[in-house]
Amino acid sequence: NYTTYASYLGDRYQAHLLLSLDHQKQAENGGIINDNYIKHPESITENYSSSEITTMLSQQWNRNDHQHIFLTHRYNVGFTRQVPMTEAEKEAKRFAIKSQKENEAREAKERARKEAKRNGMEFDEEEYEEELRRQASMGRPDSTATVAPADTTWMKDEYVPVTSFIHTAKFDNYERLYQAYQAPTDYYAQEYYTVGRYQGDSIYDKTRHYELKNTLAVAMLEGFNKWVKTGLKIFAAHDLRHFSMPDAEGGFRHFSEQALSIGGQLSKTEGRTLHYNVTGEFGIVGDDAGEVNVDATADVNFRLLGDTVKLAASGFFHHGSAPFYIRHYQSRHYWWDDDLSQVTHTRIEGLFALQRTKTRLRVAYDNLQNYAYLATSYTVADDYRRTANALYARQTSDNISLFTAQLMQDFRLGPLNLEAVVTYQKTSHDDILPVPQLNVYGNLYLRFKIARVLKCDFGADIRWFTKYNAPEYVPGIGQYAVQENADARIEIGNYPIVNVYANFHLKQTRFFVMMSHVNESDGGNMFLVPHYPINGRVLRLGVSWNFYN
């Protein structure tokens, strides 16, 4: 991975540039063949170690390469006004004036020394200093003195932007390769082509995608005078998207999409009591015509019984096309080309927070119409191998709802700290949008200092969630898909994962020691994804060193 960035910040012109290159190679094993090696090890007759548990796949990889360029720049139009300096600025100016005065005094003494030498006289430093003190006592400062103005008159020029003209350009380029030297017999349900770079039981599926998006905006900035409490922005965006996927003849099939959208934003971010942000974007021309995206947030902060209370609300309404790869996808073993209806996703969310007690309660409700998703199915053979693997793009006409309630609470008693998060979720269609009903996280630790400089955290954290039919990982596309094996769905969950750790922080250096999954035991449901057990007990060490002073 490589990232570089640059910026220029002036009163009138500002610019930010980001360049990023990323490469990822991931070996795929398809999960273990028989989950009983983990769930019921007593049923396995032979002796084995974790590295000897057989997996479905071997010699298969997902390779991802992507490049990103992001540029945003603006020109500000405004006015200059005089404002009082801050105390820090006044202190810095006093120091500068004092330093200037000392430099001028040294230069004046050096000039007097040279003048005496030219006149053939000996420079009397004591007499020179005495003359300076005499002039000061008579209220006649010499030419080297610099008088500091009174603090009340210290002002500075401040440029106040009123309107900004903004251009943002974003280019993203993605390339993904799924490469396999061999595939198990009958592992896939379908085969859509046999030509190309690899033949037989080998796979060479390459997809490419790039996107170029330009946005022009005009913004009236918030707070340029006391009567303007709201920021206003209008914008227009053009989006060019291109996709390439294998075809049945050994070449590539290309797709191109273009879209033009307009939108606006109304926001208030300054002040301590009320903040809000409303953004709307509407597709008017091209492949995104008719799409509507509205996002809104608001919060109110006030004092109550000696504490600061925060009430926040957020929500969005998104109506648009399903993601491209759910509408169209082509590879050797997975293929669909569907004309899907537009998806509507609505969310309403509220947050109640107490600053002093560090209590936060979040409640959210999601509703989805024409939800589009990926689903997978396979056949389990007598030897537990999964054959006839298939992947589909699905869309349901049912309304799907998801309710979420989350309580976050932090406690502190001297050096003892506890961070706790409890999340409850309820879905109306757990066969399409599966989630665990209850999810619990806790982090208990001691925080203290050694010799007043070494910061230390000693503690343990735990994660636990109820059982549910979690989505399966599909190596062929590197994504997750809902289980469609009605008679053989895999449940995971109801298993705690405990880590113990020690963190240390000394100036710019951080280092840690962790024993992860310290509660490993035989017979546990040690899965976060079906057929992919988590690592057993592992000792981890790490260090982070920031090279700045």
C-alpha positions in Angstrom: 0.0 0.0 0.0 1.2 3.5 -0.8 -0.5 6.9 -0.1 0.8 10.4 -0.6 -1.0 13.7 -0.2 -0.4 17.4 -0.6 -2.3 20.6 0.3 -2.2 24.3 -0.1 -4.1 26.6 2.2 -4.4 30.3 1.4 -7.0 32.9 2.3 -8.6 32.8 -1.2 -7.4 29.5 -2.8 -7.2 26.1 -1.1 -6.4 22.7 -2.6 -6.0 19.1 -1.4 -4.6 16.2 -3.4 -4.5 12.5 -2.5 -2.9 9.6 -4.4 -3.3 6.0 -3.2 -2.1 2.7 -4.5 -3.2 -0.6 -3.0 -2.4 -4.3 -3.6 -4.0 -7.2 -1.8 -3.4 -11.0 -2.3 -5.5 -13.4 -0.4 -5.2 -17.2 -0.4 -8.6 -18.9 -0.5 -9.3 -22.3 1.2 -13.1 -22.4 1.0 -13.4 -23.2 4.7 -12.9 -26.5 6.4 -14.7 -29.5 5.1 -16.1 -30.9 8.3 -17.2 -28.5 11.1 -17.1 -31.3 13.6 -13.4 -30.9 13.9 -14.2 -27.8 15.8 -17.7 -28.3 17.2 -17.5 -32.0 18.1 -13.8 -33.0 18.2 -14.7 -36.1 20.3 -16.4 -37.6 17.2 -13.2 -37.6 15.2 -11.2 -40.8 15.7 -7.8 -39.8 14.5 -5.4 -37.4 16.1 -4.8 -34.1 14.4 -3.5 -30.6 14.8 -5.3 -27.4 13.6 -3.0 -27.2 10.6 -4.0 -30.7 9.5 -7.8 -30.0 9.2 -8.6 -30.4 5.6 -10.2 -27.5 3.6 -12.3 -27.4 0.5 -9.9 -25.5 -1.8 -6.2 -25.1 -2.3 -3.9 -23.2 -4.7 -6.6 -20.4 -5.2 -6.2 -16.7 -4.7 -8.0 -13.4 -4.9 -5.8 -10.5 -6.1 -7.1 -6.9 -5.8 -5.3 -3.9 -7.2 -6.7 -0.4 -7.0 -5.6 3.1 -7.6 -7.2 6.3 -6.4 -6.8 10.0 -7.2 -8.8 12.6 -5.3 -8.5 16.4 -5.9 -10.7 19.1 -4.3 -10.0 22.8 -4.6 -11.9 26.0 -4.1 -11.6 29.8 -4.6 -13.1 31.9 -1.8 -14.6 35.3 -2.3 -15.0 37.5 0.8 -13.7 40.5 2.7 -11.0 41.4 5.3 -11.9 42.6 8.8 -10.0 43.6 12.0 -10.4 41.3 14.9 -8.8 41.2 18.3 -5.8 38.8 18.8 -6.1 35.8 21.0 -4.1 35.6 24.2 -1.7 33.1 22.6 -1.2 35.5 19.6 -0.6 38.4 22.0 2.0 36.4 23.9 3.7 35.4 20.7 3.8 39.1 19.6 5.2 40.3 22.9 8.0 37.7 22.6 8.7 38.9 19.0 8.8 42.5 20.1 11.1 41.7 23.0 13.4 39.7 20.7 13.4 42.5 18.2 14.3 45.1 20.9 17.2 42.9 22.1 18.5 42.5 18.6 18.3 46.2 17.9 20.2 47.0 21.2 23.0 44.6 20.3 23.3 46.1 16.8 23.4 49.7 18.3 26.1 48.6 20.8 28.1 47.1 17.9 27.8 50.2 15.8 29.0 52.4 18.8 31.9 50.0 19.3 32.9 50.3 15.6 32.5 54.1 15.7 34.8 54.4 18.7 37.4 52.2 17.0 37.3 54.4 13.8 37.9 57.5 16.0 40.9 55.9 17.7 39.1 55.8 21.0 38.5 52.9 23.4 34.9 51.8 23.8 33.7 52.1 27.4 30.9 49.5 27.7 30.0 50.5 31.3 29.7 54.2 30.3 27.5 53.1 27.3 25.2 51.1 29.5 25.0 53.9 32.0 24.0 56.4 29.3 21.2 54.1 28.2 19.9 53.8 31.8 20.0 57.6 32.2 18.0 58.1 29.0 15.4 55.6 30.1 15.0 57.3 33.5 14.5 60.7 31.8 11.7 59.2 29.7 13.8 59.6 26.5 14.1 56.2 25.0 16.8 55.8 22.4 16.3 54.9 18.8 16.7 51.2 19.5 13.6 51.0 21.7 10.4 49.5 20.4 7.3 50.3 22.3 4.7 47.6 22.5 1.2 48.9 22.0 -1.4 48.4 24.7 -3.1 44.9 24.7 -6.5 46.4 24.0 -5.3 47.9 20.7 -3.7 44.7 19.4 -5.7 43.7 16.3 -5.1 41.4 13.3 -6.4 41.2 9.8 -8.8 38.2 9.2 -10.0 37.2 5.8 -13.7 36.1 5.9 -14.8 34.0 3.0 -18.4 34.5 2.0 -18.8 32.4 -1.1 -16.7 29.5 -2.4 -16.5 28.1 -5.9 -15.6 24.4 -5.6 -14.4 21.7 -8.0 -13.9 18.1 -6.8 -12.5 15.3 -9.1 -12.3 11.6 -8.0 -10.9 8.8 -10.1 -11.0 5.2 -8.8 -9.6 2.2 -10.8 -10.1 -1.4 -9.6 -8.9 -4.7 -11.0 -9.7 -8.0 -9.4 -8.4 -11.5 -10.4 -9.6 -14.8 -9.1 -7.0 -17.4 -10.0 -7.2 -21.1 -9.3 -4.8 -23.8 -10.5 -7.3 -26.5 -9.8 -10.9 -26.9 -8.6 -12.4 -29.9 -6.8 -14.6 -32.2 -8.9 -18.2 -31.1 -8.9 -17.5 -28.1 -6.7 -19.4 -25.7 -9.0 -23.0 -26.2 -10.1 -22.5 -24.3 -13.5 -19.7 -23.7 -16.0 -20.4 -20.9 -18.5 -17.3 -21.0 -20.6 -14.2 -23.2 -21.0 -12.0 -21.0 -23.2 -9.5 -18.4 -22.2 -6.1 -18.2 -20.5 -6.7 -21.2 -18.2 -8.7 -24.3 -19.2 -9.6 -27.7 -17.6 -10.2 -27.3 -13.9 -8.3 -24.0 -13.6 -9.8 -20.5 -13.3 -8.7 -17.1 -14.4 -11.6 -14.6 -13.8 -10.5 -11.0 -14.2 -12.9 -8.0 -13.7 -12.0 -4.3 -14.2 -13.9 -1.2 -13.1 -13.1 2.5 -13.2 -15.1 5.5 -12.1 -14.5 9.2 -12.8 -16.6 11.7 -11.0 -16.5 15.5 -11.3 -18.5 17.8 -9.0 -18.9 21.6 -9.3 -20.4 23.5 -6.4 -21.1 27.0 -5.2 -21.3 27.5 -1.4 -22.3 30.4 0.8 -20.4 29.8 4.0 -21.9 29.9 7.4 -21.0 32.5 10.0 -19.4 35.3 7.9 -21.6 37.7 10.0 -23.8 37.3 13.1 -27.0 37.3 11.1 -26.0 34.4 8.8 -26.4 31.2 10.8 -26.7 28.7 8.0 -24.4 27.4 5.2 -25.8 26.8 1.8 -24.4 24.8 -1.1 -25.7 23.8 -4.5 -23.8 21.4 -6.8 -23.9 19.4 -10.0 -22.1 16.1 -10.5 -21.2 14.0 -13.6 -20.3 10.3 -13.0 -18.7 8.0 -15.6 -18.5 4.3 -14.8 -17.0 1.5 -16.9 -16.9 -2.2 -16.2 -15.2 -5.1 -18.0 -15.9 -8.8 -17.3 -15.1 -12.1 -19.1 -17.4 -13.2 -21.9 -18.1 -16.8 -23.2 -15.6 -16.4 -26.1 -12.5 -15.8 -24.1 -12.6 -12.0 -24.4 -14.2 -9.3 -22.4 -17.7 -7.7 -22.3 -17.8 -4.0 -21.5 -20.4 -1.9 -19.8 -20.5 1.8 -19.5 -22.8 4.1 -17.5 -23.1 7.8 -17.2 -25.1 10.0 -14.9 -25.8 13.6 -14.2 -27.2 14.7 -10.9 -27.9 18.0 -9.1 -28.3 18.7 -5.4 -28.0 21.0 -2.5 -26.9 21.2 1.2 -28.2 23.2 4.1 -26.0 23.1 7.2 -25.2 24.7 10.6 -22.1 23.4 12.3 -21.1 26.4 14.5 -22.4 27.1 18.0 -23.0 24.9 21.0 -26.8 24.3 21.1 -28.1 23.4 17.6 -26.5 21.8 14.6 -28.0 20.3 11.5 -27.1 19.1 8.0 -29.5 18.3 5.2 -28.2 17.1 1.8 -30.2 16.1 -1.2 -29.1 14.7 -4.6 -31.3 13.9 -7.5 -30.4 12.1 -10.7 -31.7 14.0 -13.8 -30.0 12.5 -16.8 -28.4 9.1 -17.7 -28.4 5.7 -15.9 -29.2 7.3 -12.5 -32.2 9.3 -13.8 -34.9 9.2 -11.2 -32.6 8.4 -8.2 -33.2 10.3 -5.0 -30.8 10.5 -2.1 -31.7 12.6 1.0 -29.5 12.5 4.2 -30.2 14.6 7.3 -28.7 15.0 10.8 -29.5 17.3 13.7 -28.5 17.6 17.3 -29.5 19.7 20.3 -27.2 20.2 23.3 -28.3 21.6 26.7 -27.6 21.5 30.4 -29.7 19.4 32.7 -29.0 18.7 36.4 -25.3 19.6 36.1 -24.8 17.4 33.0 -24.7 18.1 29.2 -27.5 16.3 27.4 -27.2 15.6 23.7 -30.3 14.7 21.6 -29.5 13.8 18.1 -31.5 12.5 15.2 -30.5 11.3 11.7 -32.0 9.6 8.8 -31.9 9.1 5.1 -34.1 8.2 2.1 -32.2 6.5 -0.7 -34.1 5.4 -3.9 -32.0 4.1 -6.8 -30.6 1.2 -8.7 -29.2 -1.9 -7.1 -25.3 -2.1 -7.2 -24.0 -2.9 -10.7 -22.5 -6.3 -9.7 -25.8 -7.4 -8.3 -27.4 -6.5 -11.7 -24.6 -7.9 -13.9 -21.9 -10.3 -13.3 -20.0 -12.8 -15.5 -17.3 -15.3 -14.6 -16.6 -19.0 -15.4 -18.9 -20.4 -12.7 -21.2 -17.4 -11.7 -23.2 -15.5 -14.2 -26.3 -13.3 -14.1 -27.7 -10.4 -16.1 -30.9 -9.1 -14.4 -33.1 -6.1 -14.9 -33.9 -5.3 -11.2 -36.3 -2.8 -9.8 -35.0 0.3 -8.0 -34.3 -0.2 -4.3 -35.7 2.1 -1.6 -33.9 2.2 1.8 -35.2 4.5 4.6 -33.6 4.9 8.0 -34.7 6.9 11.1 -32.3 7.1 14.0 -32.2 8.8 17.4 -29.4 9.3 19.9 -29.6 10.3 23.6 -26.2 11.0 25.3 -25.1 12.2 28.7 -21.6 13.7 28.7 -20.7 13.4 32.4 -22.0 9.8 32.9 -20.8 8.7 29.4 -24.1 7.2 28.6 -25.3 6.8 25.0 -28.5 5.2 23.8 -29.1 4.8 20.1 -32.4 3.6 18.5 -32.8 3.1 14.7 -35.4 1.7 12.3 -34.6 0.7 8.7 -37.1 -0.2 6.0 -36.1 -1.7 2.7 -38.3 -2.1 -0.4 -37.2 -4.2 -3.4 -34.1 -5.3 -1.5 -31.4 -6.8 -3.7 -28.8 -9.3 -2.4 -26.6 -12.3 -3.1 -27.6 -15.8 -2.1 -25.7 -19.1 -2.3 -26.6 -22.8 -2.2 -24.7 -26.1 -2.3 -25.2 -29.8 -1.7 -23.5 -31.6 1.2 -22.1 -35.0 0.3 -21.7 -38.0 2.6 -18.1 -37.0 3.3 -19.2 -33.5 4.2 -17.8 -31.9 1.1 -19.8 -29.1 -0.4 -20.6 -29.7 -4.1 -22.7 -27.9 -6.7 -21.9 -24.5 -5.3 -24.2 -21.8 -6.9 -24.5 -18.1 -6.5 -27.5 -16.0 -7.4 -28.6 -12.3 -7.4 -32.0 -12.0 -5.7 -34.5 -9.3 -5.2 -37.5 -9.5 -2.9 -40.7 -7.6 -3.3 -41.4 -7.9 0.5 -40.9 -4.9 2.7 -38.0 -5.7 5.1 -37.7 -3.9 8.4 -34.8 -3.9 10.9 -35.0 -2.5 14.4 -31.8 -1.6 16.4 -31.4 -0.5 20.0 -27.9 0.0 21.3 -26.7 1.1 24.8 -23.1 2.3 25.3 -21.9 2.9 28.8 -18.4 3.8 30.1 -17.5 3.5 33.8 -14.5 4.7 35.7 -13.5 4.2 39.4 -10.0 5.3 40.1 -7.7 3.2 37.8 -10.5 0.8 37.0 -12.3 1.3 33.7 -15.2 -0.5 32.0 -16.5 0.1 28.4 -19.7 -1.8 27.6 -21.8 -2.0 24.4 -25.1 -4.0 24.2 -26.9 -4.1 20.9 -30.3 -5.6 20.2 -31.5 -6.2 16.6 -34.7 -7.6 15.2 -35.3 -8.3 11.5 -38.6 -9.0 9.9 -37.0 -11.5 7.4 -34.1 -13.4 9.0 -33.8 -15.6 5.9 -32.9 -12.6 3.7 -31.4 -10.1 6.2 -30.0 -12.3 9.0 -28.6 -10.6 12.1 -27.9 -11.8 15.7 -30.6 -10.6 18.1 -28.1 -9.7 20.8 -24.5 -8.5 20.6 -22.4 -7.8 23.7 -19.0 -6.2 24.0 -17.1 -5.5 27.2 -13.6 -4.1 27.9 -12.4 -4.1 31.5 -8.9 -2.6 32.2 -6.7 -0.9 34.7 -5.1 2.4 33.5 -2.2 4.0 35.4 1.3 5.5 35.0 4.7 4.2 35.9 7.2 6.8 36.9 4.7 9.4 35.8 5.7 9.0 32.1 4.8 5.4 31.0 1.1 5.0 30.4 -0.2 1.5 31.0 -3.4 -0.4 30.3 -3.9 -3.9 31.7 -7.2 -5.6 30.8 -9.4 -8.0 28.9 -12.2 -7.7 26.4 -15.0 -10.0 25.5 -17.3 -10.4 22.5 -20.4 -12.5 22.3 -23.5 -12.7 20.2 -26.6 -15.0 19.9 -26.8 -17.7 17.3 -28.0 -16.8 13.8 -27.7 -18.0 10.2 -24.8 -15.8 9.2 -24.1 -15.1 5.5 -21.5 -17.4 3.9 -18.3 -16.3 2.4 -18.0 -17.0 -1.4 -14.3 -17.2 -2.4 -15.1 -16.9 -6.2 -16.2 -13.3 -5.8 -14.7 -12.4 -2.4 -18.1 -11.4 -1.0 -20.8 -12.7 1.5 -24.1 -14.3 0.4 -27.2 -15.3 2.3 -27.6 -19.1 2.9 -30.3 -20.7 0.7 -29.8 -24.2 2.0 -33.2 -24.5 3.7 -32.5 -27.9 5.2 -28.8 -27.3 6.0 -28.4 -23.7 7.2 -25.4 -23.2 9.4 -25.8 -21.4 12.7 -22.9 -19.6 14.4 -22.7 -17.7 17.6 -23.3 -18.2 21.4 -19.6 -18.4 21.9 -17.6 -15.8 23.9 -14.2 -14.6 22.5 -11.9 -13.3 25.3 -8.6 -11.4 24.8 -6.2 -10.3 27.5 -3.7 -7.5 26.8 -1.3 -5.0 28.1 -0.8 -1.6 26.3 2.0 0.8 26.9 2.5 4.4 25.7 5.8 6.3 26.1 5.9 9.7 24.3 5.8 8.8 20.6 6.0 5.1 21.1 3.2 2.6 21.7 3.6 -1.2 22.1 1.4 -4.0 23.2 1.3 -7.7 24.2 -1.9 -9.6 23.7 -3.1 -13.2 24.1 -6.1 -13.5 21.8 -8.8 -16.1 22.2 -7.5 -17.0 25.6 -10.6 -19.0 26.4 -10.1 -21.5 23.5 -11.5 -24.9 24.4 -12.6 -28.1 22.6 -16.1 -28.2 21.3 -16.9 -24.5 21.1 -18.7 -22.9 18.2 -15.6 -20.9 17.3 -16.9 -19.4 14.1 -17.5 -15.8 12.9 -18.3 -17.1 9.3 -19.8 -20.5 8.5 -17.0 -23.1 7.9 -14.2 -20.6 8.8 -13.1 -21.2 12.5 -11.3 -18.4 14.2 -7.7 -18.8 15.3 -7.0 -20.5 18.6 -5.0 -19.0 21.4 -2.3 -16.7 19.8 0.3 -14.5 21.4 0.6 -11.2 19.6 3.2 -8.4 19.9 3.1 -5.0 18.3 4.9 -1.6 18.3 4.0 1.8 16.8 6.6 4.6 16.6 5.7 8.0 15.4 8.8 9.8 14.0 8.1 13.4 15.1 9.0 15.5 18.0 
